[in-house]
């Protein structure tokens, strides 16, 4: 299972959080609860600014 981890900045509170690019569940911001990623059956739909690719395999 190949995938990447991304550091994403929340559009509401600007918290930066690391998320998996192929998330199978919704990922919420740990600070304000805004949805950062929604599953699509493949690469997740990321809501927010991707700041960095943390790891790629």
N, CA, C, O and CB atoms as a CASP TS submission, in Angstrom:
PFRMAT TS
TARGET T0000
AUTHOR 0000-0000-0000
METHOD Language model
MODEL 1
PARENT N/A
ATOM      1  N   UNK     1       0.843  -1.176   0.000  1.00  0.00           N
ATOM      2  CA  UNK     1       0.000   0.000   0.000  1.00  0.00           C
ATOM      3  C   UNK     1       0.889   1.240   0.000  1.00  0.00           C
ATOM      4  O   UNK     1       1.456   1.600   1.032  1.00  0.00           O
ATOM      5  CB  UNK     1      -0.959  -0.003   1.218  1.00  0.00           C
ATOM      6  N   UNK     2       1.007   1.873  -1.121  1.00  0.00           N
ATOM      7  CA  UNK     2       1.821   3.073  -1.225  1.00  0.00           C
ATOM      8  C   UNK     2       0.982   4.293  -0.900  1.00  0.00           C
ATOM      9  O   UNK     2      -0.222   4.326  -1.154  1.00  0.00           O
ATOM     10  CB  UNK     2       2.435   3.197  -2.626  1.00  0.00           C
ATOM     11  N   UNK     3       1.627   5.278  -0.344  1.00  0.00           N
ATOM     12  CA  UNK     3       0.925   6.514  -0.014  1.00  0.00           C
ATOM     13  C   UNK     3       1.887   7.518   0.558  1.00  0.00           C
ATOM     14  O   UNK     3       3.039   7.196   0.851  1.00  0.00           O
ATOM     15  CB  UNK     3      -0.213   6.254   0.969  1.00  0.00           C
ATOM     16  N   UNK     4       1.423   8.713   0.713  1.00  0.00           N
ATOM     17  CA  UNK     4       2.236   9.785   1.246  1.00  0.00           C
ATOM     18  C   UNK     4       1.565  10.404   2.459  1.00  0.00           C
ATOM     19  O   UNK     4       0.346  10.337   2.616  1.00  0.00           O
ATOM     20  CB  UNK     4       2.496  10.843   0.180  1.00  0.00           C
ATOM     21  N   UNK     5       2.370  11.002   3.303  1.00  0.00           N
ATOM     22  CA  UNK     5       1.879  11.777   4.421  1.00  0.00           C
ATOM     23  C   UNK     5       2.102  13.241   4.088  1.00  0.00           C
ATOM     24  O   UNK     5       3.147  13.613   3.553  1.00  0.00           O
ATOM     25  CB  UNK     5       2.584  11.376   5.755  1.00  0.00           C
ATOM     26  N   UNK     6       1.122  14.064   4.405  1.00  0.00           N
ATOM     27  CA  UNK     6       1.189  15.487   4.086  1.00  0.00           C
ATOM     28  C   UNK     6       1.024  16.320   5.346  1.00  0.00           C
ATOM     29  O   UNK     6       0.254  15.969   6.239  1.00  0.00           O
ATOM     30  CB  UNK     6       0.116  15.865   3.054  1.00  0.00           C
ATOM     31  N   UNK     7       1.757  17.428   5.408  1.00  0.00           N
ATOM     32  CA  UNK     7       1.534  18.407   6.461  1.00  0.00           C
ATOM     33  C   UNK     7       0.568  19.427   5.874  1.00  0.00           C
ATOM     34  O   UNK     7       0.882  20.101   4.893  1.00  0.00           O
ATOM     35  CB  UNK     7       2.890  19.081   6.958  1.00  0.00           C
ATOM     36  N   UNK     8      -0.624  19.535   6.491  1.00  0.00           N
ATOM     37  CA  UNK     8      -1.701  20.376   5.977  1.00  0.00           C
ATOM     38  C   UNK     8      -2.011  21.477   6.988  1.00  0.00           C
ATOM     39  O   UNK     8      -2.081  21.231   8.192  1.00  0.00           O
ATOM     40  CB  UNK     8      -2.970  19.531   5.678  1.00  0.00           C
ATOM     41  N   UNK     9      -2.197  22.704   6.473  1.00  0.00           N
ATOM     42  CA  UNK     9      -2.555  23.842   7.319  1.00  0.00           C
ATOM     43  C   UNK     9      -4.066  24.016   7.285  1.00  0.00           C
ATOM     44  O   UNK     9      -4.663  24.115   6.214  1.00  0.00           O
ATOM     45  CB  UNK     9      -1.834  25.146   6.853  1.00  0.00           C
ATOM     46  N   UNK    10      -4.677  24.051   8.459  1.00  0.00           N
ATOM     47  CA  UNK    10      -6.123  24.225   8.578  1.00  0.00           C
ATOM     48  C   UNK    10      -6.504  25.631   8.096  1.00  0.00           C
ATOM     49  O   UNK    10      -5.878  26.612   8.498  1.00  0.00           O
ATOM     50  CB  UNK    10      -6.593  23.995  10.053  1.00  0.00           C
ATOM     51  N   UNK    11      -7.531  25.734   7.234  1.00  0.00           N
ATOM     52  CA  UNK    11      -7.938  27.048   6.739  1.00  0.00           C
ATOM     53  C   UNK    11      -8.617  27.910   7.801  1.00  0.00           C
ATOM     54  O   UNK    11      -8.703  29.126   7.630  1.00  0.00           O
ATOM     55  CB  UNK    11      -8.864  26.880   5.568  1.00  0.00           C
ATOM     56  N   UNK    12      -9.101  27.318   8.888  1.00  0.00           N
ATOM     57  CA  UNK    12      -9.788  28.084   9.933  1.00  0.00           C
ATOM     58  C   UNK    12      -8.839  28.599  11.010  1.00  0.00           C
ATOM     59  O   UNK    12      -8.844  29.791  11.318  1.00  0.00           O
ATOM     60  CB  UNK    12     -10.858  27.232  10.573  1.00  0.00           C
ATOM     61  N   UNK    13      -8.023  27.712  11.586  1.00  0.00           N
ATOM     62  CA  UNK    13      -7.194  28.103  12.733  1.00  0.00           C
ATOM     63  C   UNK    13      -5.697  28.104  12.432  1.00  0.00           C
ATOM     64  O   UNK    13      -4.901  28.472  13.296  1.00  0.00           O
ATOM     65  CB  UNK    13      -7.463  27.180  13.888  1.00  0.00           C
ATOM     66  N   UNK    14      -5.299  27.700  11.225  1.00  0.00           N
ATOM     67  CA  UNK    14      -3.913  27.656  10.768  1.00  0.00           C
ATOM     68  C   UNK    14      -3.041  26.647  11.519  1.00  0.00           C
ATOM     69  O   UNK    14      -1.814  26.726  11.467  1.00  0.00           O
ATOM     70  CB  UNK    14      -3.308  29.015  10.895  1.00  0.00           C
ATOM     71  N   UNK    15      -3.674  25.702  12.216  1.00  0.00           N
ATOM     72  CA  UNK    15      -2.938  24.602  12.832  1.00  0.00           C
ATOM     73  C   UNK    15      -2.372  23.720  11.727  1.00  0.00           C
ATOM     74  O   UNK    15      -3.056  23.453  10.739  1.00  0.00           O
ATOM     75  CB  UNK    15      -3.852  23.776  13.795  1.00  0.00           C
ATOM     76  N   UNK    16      -1.123  23.261  11.882  1.00  0.00           N
ATOM     77  CA  UNK    16      -0.540  22.336  10.907  1.00  0.00           C
ATOM     78  C   UNK    16      -0.612  20.927  11.478  1.00  0.00           C
ATOM     79  O   UNK    16      -0.251  20.683  12.629  1.00  0.00           O
ATOM     80  CB  UNK    16       0.937  22.726  10.562  1.00  0.00           C
ATOM     81  N   UNK    17      -1.086  20.008  10.643  1.00  0.00           N
ATOM     82  CA  UNK    17      -1.311  18.634  11.080  1.00  0.00           C
ATOM     83  C   UNK    17      -0.865  17.683   9.984  1.00  0.00           C
ATOM     84  O   UNK    17      -1.046  17.972   8.802  1.00  0.00           O
ATOM     85  CB  UNK    17      -2.799  18.399  11.438  1.00  0.00           C
ATOM     86  N   UNK    18      -0.290  16.562  10.359  1.00  0.00           N
ATOM     87  CA  UNK    18       0.144  15.554   9.404  1.00  0.00           C
ATOM     88  C   UNK    18      -0.992  14.569   9.176  1.00  0.00           C
ATOM     89  O   UNK    18      -1.557  14.025  10.125  1.00  0.00           O
ATOM     90  CB  UNK    18       1.418  14.825   9.902  1.00  0.00           C
ATOM     91  N   UNK    19      -1.324  14.342   7.892  1.00  0.00           N
ATOM     92  CA  UNK    19      -2.396  13.406   7.555  1.00  0.00           C
ATOM     93  C   UNK    19      -1.917  12.459   6.453  1.00  0.00           C
ATOM     94  O   UNK    19      -0.997  12.780   5.701  1.00  0.00           O
ATOM     95  CB  UNK    19      -3.679  14.169   7.106  1.00  0.00           C
ATOM     96  N   UNK    20      -2.552  11.296   6.371  1.00  0.00           N
ATOM     97  CA  UNK    20      -2.235  10.307   5.350  1.00  0.00           C
ATOM     98  C   UNK    20      -3.002  10.653   4.085  1.00  0.00           C
ATOM     99  O   UNK    20      -4.196  10.946   4.147  1.00  0.00           O
ATOM    100  CB  UNK    20      -2.575   8.869   5.832  1.00  0.00           C
ATOM    101  N   UNK    21      -2.341  10.623   2.950  1.00  0.00           N
ATOM    102  CA  UNK    21      -2.943  11.017   1.685  1.00  0.00           C
ATOM    103  C   UNK    21      -4.054  10.100   1.207  1.00  0.00           C
ATOM    104  O   UNK    21      -4.881  10.518   0.397  1.00  0.00           O
ATOM    105  CB  UNK    21      -1.900  11.087   0.648  1.00  0.00           C
ATOM    106  N   UNK    22      -4.098   8.866   1.683  1.00  0.00           N
ATOM    107  CA  UNK    22      -5.154   7.928   1.301  1.00  0.00           C
ATOM    108  C   UNK    22      -6.040   7.615   2.512  1.00  0.00           C
ATOM    109  O   UNK    22      -6.340   6.455   2.793  1.00  0.00           O
ATOM    110  CB  UNK    22      -4.544   6.621   0.719  1.00  0.00           C
ATOM    111  N   UNK    23      -6.444   8.652   3.209  1.00  0.00           N
ATOM    112  CA  UNK    23      -7.260   8.490   4.411  1.00  0.00           C
ATOM    113  C   UNK    23      -8.569   7.777   4.070  1.00  0.00           C
ATOM    114  O   UNK    23      -9.206   8.089   3.064  1.00  0.00           O
ATOM    115  CB  UNK    23      -7.547   9.863   5.062  1.00  0.00           C
ATOM    116  N   UNK    24      -8.964   6.826   4.903  1.00  0.00           N
ATOM    117  CA  UNK    24     -10.191   6.064   4.664  1.00  0.00           C
ATOM    118  C   UNK    24     -11.364   6.593   5.487  1.00  0.00           C
ATOM    119  O   UNK    24     -12.496   6.138   5.323  1.00  0.00           O
ATOM    120  CB  UNK    24      -9.963   4.593   4.983  1.00  0.00           C
ATOM    121  N   UNK    25     -11.095   7.549   6.366  1.00  0.00           N
ATOM    122  CA  UNK    25     -12.147   8.215   7.140  1.00  0.00           C
ATOM    123  C   UNK    25     -11.880   9.716   7.092  1.00  0.00           C
ATOM    124  O   UNK    25     -10.781  10.143   6.741  1.00  0.00           O
ATOM    125  CB  UNK    25     -12.193   7.692   8.630  1.00  0.00           C
ATOM    126  N   UNK    26     -12.883  10.511   7.441  1.00  0.00           N
ATOM    127  CA  UNK    26     -12.684  11.953   7.482  1.00  0.00           C
ATOM    128  C   UNK    26     -11.659  12.286   8.563  1.00  0.00           C
ATOM    129  O   UNK    26     -11.669  11.701   9.646  1.00  0.00           O
ATOM    130  CB  UNK    26     -14.026  12.694   7.743  1.00  0.00           C
ATOM    131  N   UNK    27     -10.775  13.235   8.253  1.00  0.00           N
ATOM    132  CA  UNK    27      -9.763  13.679   9.199  1.00  0.00           C
ATOM    133  C   UNK    27     -10.110  15.102   9.610  1.00  0.00           C
ATOM    134  O   UNK    27     -10.227  15.992   8.767  1.00  0.00           O
ATOM    135  CB  UNK    27      -8.323  13.594   8.585  1.00  0.00           C
ATOM    136  N   UNK    28     -10.274  15.308  10.915  1.00  0.00           N
ATOM    137  CA  UNK    28     -10.625  16.625  11.439  1.00  0.00           C
ATOM    138  C   UNK    28      -9.412  17.284  12.073  1.00  0.00           C
ATOM    139  O   UNK    28      -8.510  16.605  12.565  1.00  0.00           O
ATOM    140  CB  UNK    28     -11.765  16.515  12.461  1.00  0.00           C
ATOM    141  N   UNK    29      -9.395  18.606  12.058  1.00  0.00           N
ATOM    142  CA  UNK    29      -8.339  19.370  12.720  1.00  0.00           C
ATOM    143  C   UNK    29      -8.397  19.072  14.213  1.00  0.00           C
ATOM    144  O   UNK    29      -9.475  19.066  14.807  1.00  0.00           O
ATOM    145  CB  UNK    29      -8.486  20.906  12.445  1.00  0.00           C
ATOM    146  N   UNK    30      -7.249  18.829  14.814  1.00  0.00           N
ATOM    147  CA  UNK    30      -7.186  18.501  16.236  1.00  0.00           C
ATOM    148  C   UNK    30      -7.509  19.699  17.122  1.00  0.00           C
ATOM    149  O   UNK    30      -7.847  19.527  18.294  1.00  0.00           O
ATOM    150  CB  UNK    30      -5.813  17.968  16.582  1.00  0.00           C
ATOM    151  N   UNK    31      -7.408  20.911  16.576  1.00  0.00           N
ATOM    152  CA  UNK    31      -7.651  22.111  17.370  1.00  0.00           C
ATOM    153  C   UNK    31      -9.095  22.592  17.255  1.00  0.00           C
ATOM    154  O   UNK    31      -9.766  22.776  18.270  1.00  0.00           O
ATOM    155  CB  UNK    31      -6.707  23.217  16.942  1.00  0.00           C
ATOM    156  N   UNK    32      -9.582  22.798  16.020  1.00  0.00           N
ATOM    157  CA  UNK    32     -10.903  23.410  15.841  1.00  0.00           C
ATOM    158  C   UNK    32     -11.969  22.459  15.290  1.00  0.00           C
ATOM    159  O   UNK    32     -13.156  22.783  15.322  1.00  0.00           O
ATOM    160  CB  UNK    32     -10.782  24.585  14.926  1.00  0.00           C
ATOM    161  N   UNK    33     -11.563  21.295  14.789  1.00  0.00           N
ATOM    162  CA  UNK    33     -12.526  20.311  14.299  1.00  0.00           C
ATOM    163  C   UNK    33     -12.906  20.443  12.834  1.00  0.00           C
ATOM    164  O   UNK    33     -13.725  19.663  12.348  1.00  0.00           O
ATOM    165  CB  UNK    33     -13.745  20.396  15.105  1.00  0.00           C
ATOM    166  N   UNK    34     -12.337  21.406  12.113  1.00  0.00           N
ATOM    167  CA  UNK    34     -12.618  21.564  10.682  1.00  0.00           C
ATOM    168  C   UNK    34     -12.154  20.317   9.929  1.00  0.00           C
ATOM    169  O   UNK    34     -11.094  19.773  10.240  1.00  0.00           O
ATOM    170  CB  UNK    34     -11.919  22.840  10.115  1.00  0.00           C
ATOM    171  N   UNK    35     -12.919  19.859   8.954  1.00  0.00           N
ATOM    172  CA  UNK    35     -12.549  18.683   8.175  1.00  0.00           C
ATOM    173  C   UNK    35     -11.379  19.011   7.258  1.00  0.00           C
ATOM    174  O   UNK    35     -11.470  19.919   6.432  1.00  0.00           O
ATOM    175  CB  UNK    35     -13.749  18.171   7.355  1.00  0.00           C
ATOM    176  N   UNK    36     -10.275  18.271   7.403  1.00  0.00           N
ATOM    177  CA  UNK    36      -9.084  18.494   6.589  1.00  0.00           C
ATOM    178  C   UNK    36      -9.006  17.548   5.402  1.00  0.00           C
ATOM    179  O   UNK    36      -8.423  17.898   4.376  1.00  0.00           O
ATOM    180  CB  UNK    36      -7.848  18.346   7.435  1.00  0.00           C
ATOM    181  N   UNK    37      -9.584  16.348   5.521  1.00  0.00           N
ATOM    182  CA  UNK    37      -9.534  15.384   4.427  1.00  0.00           C
ATOM    183  C   UNK    37     -10.794  14.535   4.424  1.00  0.00           C
ATOM    184  O   UNK    37     -11.321  14.156   5.470  1.00  0.00           O
ATOM    185  CB  UNK    37      -8.285  14.492   4.541  1.00  0.00           C
ATOM    186  N   UNK    38     -11.263  14.246   3.205  1.00  0.00           N
ATOM    187  CA  UNK    38     -12.431  13.380   3.017  1.00  0.00           C
ATOM    188  C   UNK    38     -12.011  12.210   2.134  1.00  0.00           C
ATOM    189  O   UNK    38     -11.319  12.410   1.135  1.00  0.00           O
ATOM    190  CB  UNK    38     -13.639  14.168   2.380  1.00  0.00           C
ATOM    191  N   UNK    39     -12.422  10.984   2.490  1.00  0.00           N
ATOM    192  CA  UNK    39     -12.066   9.818   1.676  1.00  0.00           C
ATOM    193  C   UNK    39     -12.786   9.827   0.337  1.00  0.00           C
ATOM    194  O   UNK    39     -13.929  10.274   0.242  1.00  0.00           O
ATOM    195  CB  UNK    39     -12.389   8.530   2.425  1.00  0.00           C
ATOM    196  N   UNK    40     -12.111   9.332  -0.699  1.00  0.00           N
ATOM    197  CA  UNK    40     -12.710   9.266  -2.034  1.00  0.00           C
ATOM    198  C   UNK    40     -12.565   7.882  -2.647  1.00  0.00           C
ATOM    199  O   UNK    40     -12.957   7.683  -3.797  1.00  0.00           O
ATOM    200  CB  UNK    40     -12.075  10.304  -2.950  1.00  0.00           C
ATOM    201  N   UNK    41     -12.021   6.932  -1.925  1.00  0.00           N
ATOM    202  CA  UNK    41     -11.789   5.604  -2.467  1.00  0.00           C
ATOM    203  C   UNK    41     -10.382   5.452  -3.015  1.00  0.00           C
ATOM    204  O   UNK    41      -9.989   4.359  -3.423  1.00  0.00           O
ATOM    205  CB  UNK    41     -12.794   5.301  -3.547  1.00  0.00           C
ATOM    206  N   UNK    42      -9.644   6.500  -3.030  1.00  0.00           N
ATOM    207  CA  UNK    42      -8.248   6.522  -3.484  1.00  0.00           C
ATOM    208  C   UNK    42      -7.539   7.620  -2.726  1.00  0.00           C
ATOM    209  O   UNK    42      -7.521   7.627  -1.495  1.00  0.00           O
ATOM    210  CB  UNK    42      -8.139   6.745  -5.036  1.00  0.00           C
ATOM    211  N   UNK    43      -6.957   8.544  -3.460  1.00  0.00           N
ATOM    212  CA  UNK    43      -6.315   9.696  -2.827  1.00  0.00           C
ATOM    213  C   UNK    43      -7.399  10.568  -2.191  1.00  0.00           C
ATOM    214  O   UNK    43      -8.401  10.886  -2.832  1.00  0.00           O
ATOM    215  CB  UNK    43      -5.470  10.517  -3.864  1.00  0.00           C
ATOM    216  N   UNK    44      -7.195  10.954  -0.927  1.00  0.00           N
ATOM    217  CA  UNK    44      -8.196  11.732  -0.199  1.00  0.00           C
ATOM    218  C   UNK    44      -8.316  13.145  -0.774  1.00  0.00           C
ATOM    219  O   UNK    44      -7.355  13.692  -1.315  1.00  0.00           O
ATOM    220  CB  UNK    44      -7.839  11.797   1.296  1.00  0.00           C
ATOM    221  N   UNK    45      -9.503  13.720  -0.648  1.00  0.00           N
ATOM    222  CA  UNK    45      -9.746  15.103  -1.044  1.00  0.00           C
ATOM    223  C   UNK    45      -9.317  15.979   0.129  1.00  0.00           C
ATOM    224  O   UNK    45      -9.983  16.001   1.164  1.00  0.00           O
ATOM    225  CB  UNK    45     -11.263  15.348  -1.433  1.00  0.00           C
ATOM    226  N   UNK    46      -8.210  16.699  -0.029  1.00  0.00           N
ATOM    227  CA  UNK    46      -7.634  17.484   1.052  1.00  0.00           C
ATOM    228  C   UNK    46      -8.168  18.912   0.991  1.00  0.00           C
ATOM    229  O   UNK    46      -8.069  19.588  -0.033  1.00  0.00           O
ATOM    230  CB  UNK    46      -6.091  17.475   0.977  1.00  0.00           C
ATOM    231  N   UNK    47      -8.738  19.353   2.113  1.00  0.00           N
ATOM    232  CA  UNK    47      -9.235  20.721   2.245  1.00  0.00           C
ATOM    233  C   UNK    47      -8.237  21.464   3.126  1.00  0.00           C
ATOM    234  O   UNK    47      -8.099  21.154   4.309  1.00  0.00           O
ATOM    235  CB  UNK    47     -10.702  20.764   2.854  1.00  0.00           C
ATOM    236  N   UNK    48      -7.569  22.409   2.573  1.00  0.00           N
ATOM    237  CA  UNK    48      -6.547  23.140   3.309  1.00  0.00           C
ATOM    238  C   UNK    48      -5.291  23.182   2.465  1.00  0.00           C
ATOM    239  O   UNK    48      -5.204  22.523   1.430  1.00  0.00           O
ATOM    240  CB  UNK    48      -6.269  22.491   4.692  1.00  0.00           C
ATOM    241  N   UNK    49      -4.330  23.951   2.906  1.00  0.00           N
ATOM    242  CA  UNK    49      -3.082  24.131   2.170  1.00  0.00           C
ATOM    243  C   UNK    49      -2.093  23.026   2.520  1.00  0.00           C
ATOM    244  O   UNK    49      -1.786  22.818   3.694  1.00  0.00           O
ATOM    245  CB  UNK    49      -2.471  25.509   2.470  1.00  0.00           C
ATOM    246  N   UNK    50      -1.591  22.314   1.506  1.00  0.00           N
ATOM    247  CA  UNK    50      -0.560  21.309   1.726  1.00  0.00           C
ATOM    248  C   UNK    50       0.768  22.066   1.852  1.00  0.00           C
ATOM    249  O   UNK    50       1.251  22.664   0.890  1.00  0.00           O
ATOM    250  CB  UNK    50      -0.522  20.234   0.551  1.00  0.00           C
ATOM    251  N   UNK    51       1.343  22.025   3.049  1.00  0.00           N
ATOM    252  CA  UNK    51       2.564  22.756   3.339  1.00  0.00           C
ATOM    253  C   UNK    51       3.794  21.967   2.927  1.00  0.00           C
ATOM    254  O   UNK    51       4.765  22.541   2.434  1.00  0.00           O
ATOM    255  CB  UNK    51       2.636  23.097   4.812  1.00  0.00           C
ATOM    256  N   UNK    52       3.758  20.629   3.128  1.00  0.00           N
ATOM    257  CA  UNK    52       4.937  19.813   2.867  1.00  0.00           C
ATOM    258  C   UNK    52       4.512  18.354   2.691  1.00  0.00           C
ATOM    259  O   UNK    52       3.499  17.917   3.237  1.00  0.00           O
ATOM    260  CB  UNK    52       5.975  19.952   4.020  1.00  0.00           C
ATOM    261  N   UNK    53       5.299  17.618   1.924  1.00  0.00           N
ATOM    262  CA  UNK    53       5.151  16.165   1.841  1.00  0.00           C
ATOM    263  C   UNK    53       6.117  15.605   2.870  1.00  0.00           C
ATOM    264  O   UNK    53       7.329  15.767   2.731  1.00  0.00           O
ATOM    265  CB  UNK    53       5.442  15.602   0.370  1.00  0.00           C
ATOM    266  N   UNK    54       5.601  14.950   3.895  1.00  0.00           N
ATOM    267  CA  UNK    54       6.441  14.480   5.003  1.00  0.00           C
ATOM    268  C   UNK    54       7.160  13.200   4.629  1.00  0.00           C
ATOM    269  O   UNK    54       8.358  13.075   4.884  1.00  0.00           O
ATOM    270  CB  UNK    54       5.600  14.257   6.264  1.00  0.00           C
ATOM    271  N   UNK    55       6.461  12.246   4.030  1.00  0.00           N
ATOM    272  CA  UNK    55       7.092  10.978   3.647  1.00  0.00           C
ATOM    273  C   UNK    55       6.359  10.414   2.444  1.00  0.00           C
ATOM    274  O   UNK    55       5.135  10.497   2.347  1.00  0.00           O
ATOM    275  CB  UNK    55       7.084   9.957   4.829  1.00  0.00           C
ATOM    276  N   UNK    56       7.119   9.845   1.540  1.00  0.00           N
ATOM    277  CA  UNK    56       6.521   9.211   0.355  1.00  0.00           C
ATOM    278  C   UNK    56       7.121   7.838   0.212  1.00  0.00           C
ATOM    279  O   UNK    56       8.318   7.654   0.433  1.00  0.00           O
ATOM    280  CB  UNK    56       6.751  10.058  -0.941  1.00  0.00           C
ATOM    281  N   UNK    57       6.308   6.873  -0.155  1.00  0.00           N
ATOM    282  CA  UNK    57       6.800   5.497  -0.343  1.00  0.00           C
ATOM    283  C   UNK    57       6.456   5.054  -1.719  1.00  0.00           C
ATOM    284  O   UNK    57       6.771   3.927  -2.102  1.00  0.00           O
ATOM    285  CB  UNK    57       6.211   4.522   0.698  1.00  0.00           C
TER
END
